[in-house]
Amino acid sequence: MSKETVAIYQQEYLTISMTFIYRQLKGLDEEFKLLVMANRLNNVDIFPWEYIYSQPKRSFKEKAINKLYKLIKSKYAALSNQQYNYYKNVLINENVKLVHAHFGPSGLEILPLVEELGIPLLVTFHGYDTSRLLQNKKYVRQLKELFDYAYIITVSKNMRDRLIQYGADPSRMKVHYIGAPLQDFVFHNRKALNEKAKNNEMIKFLQVSNFVEKKGHKYTIKAFREFLNVYPNSRLILAGDGPLRNSMEDLCNELNLNNYVQFVGKVTKPEVIKLMKEADVFLHHSVTAENGDQEGIPTVLMEAMGTGLTVISTYHSGIPELIIDGYNGFLVHEKDVTGYVEKLKHVLNTDNSIRKNAYNYVNKNFNIQIQNEELADIYRFVMNSEC
């Protein structure tokens, strides 16, 4: 039996932070023929795929005409004529039955084309497209056109509610959690934190994320500085890279934390798994950036919970849908260093019940195998619905 063809459309394929999209591709490949359409190609060696079609804006003239078109038509995003015709041929020749666009701007770009061809459109919103971009009037106006035609996925209930306020039809929306590959991030039994604290054993705290504002590194570092006054036999490992790494290293120097905080740089998936296995507590102090940018639900939190780490995060965007404070992890308010320190102190008194609750909750609600099965059902539903 031949498989229906689904086109995954993105402005860019794929940044390292978009690993979750690749996991969806691989997870649905047995049920559908999946092809990728993207204007820019990156990391194809890391994320190889058999069917990739790409058409960038090549010439200065093409870019200028496209920019003028968006200005005249008051559009936030639009394909150039060359891109439109190229992808039109792909969709027709490949007999595509559904287009799944990732991120709001990608949905806006591909909308006129799928409308012309009568192909159903599904758009997943992930984070900045339901936070920072909502401050852009052109983007918001164009979203209303998208909501009239497309089916919408949000990766949290928080995002769903936000888009409803901007005109999205709840009957054409689905909350679909991305999920984590728990078959890779396996649970490890650890000595309870209250036992380690009683014996004054080393306790390792870990954060794995890009060094960007919304990851809240400076609040983690400041809280950890104060926490050391209570439990000095602690270490903080910060994995990842990004534009704020140097300033965070400078902050650690200012706070005399060089012997207590380690920056390990970019890490591969096996290295992340190893770091998680060796750690005791996972930290991820998500905050709303100055430009309004917010997280969805970081998959790294799901992965950490799956390995049995005690997690501390924030009341931010969809994170409370994953972490229930005091049951399967701990939450503090954004930028609340004092509250953060109190939670760090509190985990010293916890046993392993929090960790077991975390694993069970993630395995039931955020296992990527289950979530990919749900996504396949969404694909079939949208393909069989009227546009």
Residue pairs with C-beta under 8 A, 6 or more apart in sequence:
3 31
3 32
3 33
4 32
4 33
4 97
4 98
4 383
5 32
5 33
5 34
5 35
5 94
5 95
5 96
5 97
6 28
6 32
6 33
6 34
6 35
6 96
6 97
6 98
6 99
6 100
6 379
7 34
7 35
7 36
7 37
7 90
7 91
7 94
7 96
7 98
7 99
7 100
8 21
8 25
8 34
8 35
8 36
8 37
8 99
8 100
8 101
8 102
9 36
9 37
9 38
9 87
9 99
9 100
9 101
9 102
9 106
9 109
9 110
10 21
10 36
10 37
10 38
10 39
10 101
10 102
10 103
10 106
11 38
11 39
11 40
11 103
11 105
11 106
11 109
12 38
12 39
12 40
12 41
12 42
13 36
13 38
13 40
13 41
13 42
13 44
13 47
13 52
13 54
14 21
14 22
14 42
14 43
14 46
14 47
15 42
15 43
16 43
16 46
17 210
18 102
19 47
19 299
20 178
20 299
21 102
22 47
23 178
23 179
23 181
23 368
23 372
24 178
24 372
24 375
25 34
25 36
25 49
27 368
27 369
27 372
27 375
28 34
28 372
28 375
28 376
28 379
31 376
32 376
32 379
33 51
34 49
34 51
35 51
35 52
35 53
35 90
35 94
35 96
36 49
36 51
36 52
36 53
37 53
37 54
37 55
37 87
37 90
37 110
38 52
38 53
38 54
39 54
39 55
39 56
39 57
39 83
40 54
40 56
41 52
41 54
44 52
51 94
53 86
53 87
53 90
55 82
55 83
55 86
55 87
56 83
57 63
57 66
57 80
57 82
57 83
58 82
62 80
62 81
62 82
63 80
65 80
65 81
66 78
66 79
66 80
69 75
69 78
70 76
70 77
70 78
74 138
74 141
75 108
75 138
75 142
76 105
76 108
76 133
76 136
76 138
76 139
76 141
76 142
77 105
77 106
77 108
77 109
77 139
77 142
78 108
78 109
78 112
79 87
79 109
79 110
79 112
79 113
84 112
84 113
87 110
87 113
88 113
88 116
88 117
90 96
91 99
91 113
91 114
91 117
91 119
92 117
96 119
97 119
97 120
97 383
98 119
98 120
98 121
98 122
98 379
98 382
98 383
99 110
99 114
99 119
99 120
99 121
99 122
100 122
100 123
100 124
100 379
101 107
101 109
101 110
101 121
101 122
101 123
101 124
102 123
102 124
102 126
103 123
103 124
103 125
103 126
103 128
103 129
104 123
104 125
104 129
104 130
104 133
104 139
104 143
104 146
105 129
105 133
105 139
106 123
107 121
107 123
107 146
107 150
108 139
108 142
108 143
108 145
108 146
110 121
111 121
111 145
111 146
111 149
111 150
114 120
114 121
114 149
115 149
115 387
118 387
119 387
120 151
120 382
120 383
120 385
120 387
121 149
121 150
121 151
121 387
122 150
122 151
122 152
122 153
122 378
122 379
122 382
123 146
123 150
123 151
123 152
123 153
124 152
124 153
124 154
124 155
124 176
125 152
125 153
125 154
125 155
125 159
125 163
126 155
126 296
127 155
127 159
127 293
127 294
127 295
127 296
127 317
128 293
128 294
130 154
130 159
130 162
130 163
130 294
131 162
131 288
131 292
131 293
131 294
131 317
132 289
132 291
132 292
132 293
132 294
133 139
134 140
134 162
134 166
134 292
135 291
135 292
140 166
143 163
143 166
143 167
143 168
144 166
144 167
147 163
147 167
147 168
147 169
147 172
149 387
150 172
151 172
151 173
151 174
151 378
151 382
151 385
152 163
152 168
152 172
152 173
152 174
153 173
153 174
153 175
153 176
153 378
154 160
154 163
154 173
154 174
154 175
154 176
155 175
155 176
155 177
155 178
155 296
155 297
155 318
156 175
156 177
156 296
156 297
156 317
156 318
156 321
157 175
157 318
157 321
158 317
158 318
158 321
159 175
159 296
159 317
159 318
160 168
160 170
160 173
160 175
163 173
164 170
164 173
174 378
176 371
176 374
176 375
176 378
177 297
177 321
177 365
177 366
177 371
178 296
178 297
178 299
178 366
178 368
178 371
179 299
179 302
179 366
179 367
179 368
179 369
179 370
179 371
179 372
180 299
180 302
180 303
180 306
180 362
180 366
180 367
180 368
181 303
181 368
182 302
182 303
182 306
182 362
182 363
182 367
182 368
183 369
184 269
184 273
185 273
185 276
185 303
185 304
185 306
185 307
186 306
186 307
187 306
187 307
187 308
187 359
188 277
188 307
188 308
189 308
189 352
190 280
190 308
190 309
190 352
190 355
191 201
192 350
192 351
192 352
193 203
193 280
193 281
193 310
193 347
193 348
193 349
193 350
193 351
194 348
194 349
194 350
194 351
196 202
196 203
196 280
197 203
197 231
197 348
197 349
200 233
201 233
202 233
202 234
202 235
203 231
203 233
203 234
203 235
203 280
203 281
203 348
204 234
204 235
204 236
204 237
204 278
204 279
204 280
204 281
205 224
205 234
205 235
205 236
205 237
205 279
205 280
205 281
205 282
205 283
205 344
206 236
206 237
206 239
206 275
206 276
206 279
206 281
206 282
206 283
206 304
206 309
207 215
207 217
207 220
207 236
207 237
207 238
207 239
207 240
207 282
207 283
207 284
207 285
208 239
208 240
208 267
208 272
208 275
208 276
208 282
208 300
208 304
209 215
209 217
209 239
209 240
209 284
209 298
209 300
210 240
210 241
210 242
211 217
211 240
211 241
211 242
211 243
211 244
211 245
211 248
212 242
212 243
212 244
212 289
213 244
213 287
213 289
213 290
213 293
214 286
214 287
214 288
214 289
214 293
214 294
214 295
215 284
215 285
215 286
215 287
216 284
216 285
216 286
216 287
216 314
216 334
216 335
217 238
217 244
217 248
217 285
218 248
218 251
219 285
219 287
219 335
219 336
219 337
219 340
220 236
220 238
220 283
220 285
220 340
221 236
221 248
221 251
221 252
221 255
221 257
221 261
222 251
222 255
222 337
223 285
223 337
223 340
223 341
223 344
224 234
224 236
224 257
224 260
224 261
224 344
225 255
225 257
226 337
226 341
227 234
227 341
227 344
227 345
228 234
228 257
228 260
230 344
230 345
230 348
231 345
231 348
234 260
235 260
235 261
235 262
236 257
236 260
236 261
236 262
236 283
237 261
237 262
237 264
237 275
237 279
238 248
238 261
238 262
238 263
238 264
239 264
239 265
239 266
239 267
239 271
239 272
239 275
240 265
240 266
240 267
241 265
241 266
245 263
248 263
249 263
252 258
252 261
264 271
264 275
267 275
272 300
272 303
273 307
276 282
276 303
276 304
276 307
276 309
277 307
279 309
280 309
280 310
281 309
281 310
281 311
281 312
281 344
281 347
282 301
282 304
282 305
282 309
282 310
282 311
282 312
283 311
283 312
283 313
284 298
284 300
284 301
284 304
284 311
284 312
284 313
284 314
285 312
285 313
285 314
285 332
285 334
285 340
286 294
286 295
286 298
286 313
286 314
286 316
286 317
286 319
286 334
287 314
287 316
287 334
287 335
288 294
288 316
288 334
294 316
294 317
295 316
295 317
295 318
295 319
296 317
296 318
297 317
297 318
297 319
297 321
297 322
298 319
301 311
301 313
301 319
301 322
301 323
302 322
302 362
302 366
304 311
305 311
305 322
305 323
305 328
305 329
305 358
305 359
305 361
305 362
306 358
306 359
306 362
306 363
308 352
308 355
308 356
308 358
308 359
309 355
309 358
310 329
310 330
310 347
310 350
310 354
310 355
310 358
311 323
311 329
311 330
311 358
312 329
312 330
312 331
312 332
312 340
312 343
312 344
312 347
313 319
313 323
313 329
313 330
313 331
313 332
314 331
314 332
314 333
314 334
315 331
315 332
315 333
315 334
316 334
319 331
320 331
322 361
322 362
322 365
322 366
323 329
323 330
323 331
324 361
325 331
327 354
327 357
327 361
328 354
328 357
328 358
328 360
328 361
328 362
329 354
329 358
330 343
330 346
330 347
332 339
332 340
332 342
332 343
333 339
